[in-house]
Amino acid sequence: MVWGLLPALVSFVLLVTAVAAVAGVAPRVAVWMTPFGRLWSPEVVEVVRAAIAFAMIAGCLALSVVLFTALTLMIGSPIYERISSAVEQANGGIPGEVTRSTVRQIGAGIVDGLRMLLTSAGLGIGVAVVGLVPILGTVAGAVLAAVGGSRIITTELTATPCDARGMTLGERRLLLRKNRWRVLGFGLCTYLLFLVPGASVLLMPAAVAGATMLAREVLGEPVG
């Protein structure tokens, strides 16, 4: 569990740097995107540019929370495999476990991370676009980020216990859809906690353990 903090810390530093960079350039990008602002009153131009900058930062934040999970799992794949395995053994083990070499574990982590990157990029763009809608866009963007982000995070965190049972990505998604409310509860809790600065680093090992417990529950396996 302690070693599990290290990959999370590396990911946290990288993503905080990226978000800070986006926040720094967002005002200039907003100006570049509104060259027609000279035709409007200064007050309207400022509001529009502020909305664009805010939407960019909101989309980046939504993307960063999801990317944190993907990047951390990719960097610390063998560590989180051991955490998940320890949880499995403490609750009765895995019937018919499918074992994988360390090389295959790392390879699968990279593939899953890239797949999650594409999905996360779509979510970030969607949040940014919705956030452009005056007033309601802020609320709708936050809801979209939380719900979409929670689903992506849960899908990725349950990869290890599902892979240990020989399940494909499609089978994993189908299993989670059949238990959508329980999955949504776990995902939202994790997503919102990951929004707290620094909490994501401390809670990542626990999130891996919790996802393993969740997988056992939805599969109908005993949980001590």
Buried (B, 14 or more C-beta within 10 A) or exposed (E): EEEBBBBBBBBBEBBBEBBEEBBEEBBEBBBEBBEEBEEEEEEEBEEBBEBBBBBBBBBBBBBBBBBBBBBBBBBBBEBBBBBBBEBBEEBEEBEEEEEBEEEEBBEBBEEBBEBBBEBBBEBBEBBBBBBBBEEEBBEBBBEBBBBBBBBBBBBBBBBBBBBBBEBEBEEBBEBBEEBEEBBBBBBBEBBBBBBEEEEBBBBBBBBBBBBBBBBBBBBEBEBE
